Amino acid sequence: MSEAVLACGASESPAAPAAQVALAAQFALLADPLRLQIVGSLEHEQLCTCHLMEITGAKQTTVSHHLRILREAGVVLYEAEGRFTWYRLAPGAFADGLMRLQGITTRCEDARRLRAADAP
């Protein structure tokens, strides 16, 4: 594999597919509009389910379902307090994915054609 191709994020190491799967999983979390809205709301303050229902207009079961997905992914932390559970973003929740994406975009600004066209 050429150096230019390697510079654009490809790698010959066996860890590359696992890293790509992890990056895709982080972006898949944000692909759902409701989860994106929940993450955006938690950016500013800790909130409980009732607040997120009010902000999003979604039902309690729907909000809880998406919070469970975000908790299981490790991007949302929670703390029970009496009848309420307060949610917040984990520190650096999406930092790794954003750094990898930024690296891909900055390294590939000067990408060149390195392969011949295979058209008949």
N, C-alpha and C positions, 0 to 999 in steps of 0.2 A: 504494500500500500504506500502511496507517495506521501511525502511530508506535508504537502498542501491539503490532502484529504485528511490526514491525521490532525492537522491544525484546526479543521472545521468540526471537531468533536468526535470523529470516528476514532476507534482505537482497536488495536489488535489484541488487547488484553482480554482475558475471559471475564473480567469484572465489568466490562463495558455494557453488555446486555442487561445485567442486574441494575446498573446505574440508570440505564435508559428506562427500564421498567419502573424504577422508583420515581424518576422524574415524571413519567407519564401518569403515574398514580397520583402525584401531587396536583397535576393540572386537571386530572379527572375529577378530583374533589371540587374544584372550582368551576367545572363545566356545568353544573346544575345551578340555574339562576337563584333558587332559594338558598342553597348552601353559600353561594357567593354573597347574597344579601346578609345572611347570618354572619359570615366572616367579616364583612364590611361593618356591620353593627358592633361586633365585638372588638373591632379595631379601636374604638373610642372609649369603651367602658365595659365593666362586668355587667352581665344581664342575666335574668332568670327566664325561664320558659315563657312566663306570662308577658314579659316585656317583648320577647321575640315574636310572640303571637300578635301583639299589638303592632309592632313595627312592620311585620311581613304580611299580616292579614291571613296567615295560614292557620290551620287547625292545630290543636295541641299535639295530637298524635303525629301529624306531619312534621312539626318542628322537632319533636322528640326523636323521631326517626333520623332526621338529618343531623341532629346533635350527636346521636349515637355513632353515626358514620364518622363524623369529625373527631369524636373522642377516640374511637378505635384506631384512627389514623394518627393519633397523637398530636393533632394541631389545636385541639381545644381541651382545656383543663376545666375541672369542675370542683366545687366545694359545697357540700350540703350544709344548710343552716336552717334548722327547724324544718318547716314544711317546704322550704324553697331550696332549689339548687342553683347556684350562681355559676355562670360560665364565663371563661375568658380565653383569649388566644394564648397558646403556649409561646414563650419567648422564642423568637426566630423560627416560627412555625413554617414559613415558606421560604426562608432565607437560602437554603441549599438549592432549591429548585430555581429561584430567581438568579442566584449567582451563576448556575450552570447555563441558564438561558442567556444571560448577559454575556457570558464567555463565548457561547456559540455565535451570537450576533456580532460581537466585536471582532472575533477571529476571522469571520467569513466575509468581512466587508470587501476584501480584495480577492475574492475567489476567482480562479481562472478556469478555463476549460482545459482539462488535462487528458481527456479521452477523446478518441476519434468517434464520430457519429457512426452508428451501425445501420443506418437506413439503406435499403437496397437502391 
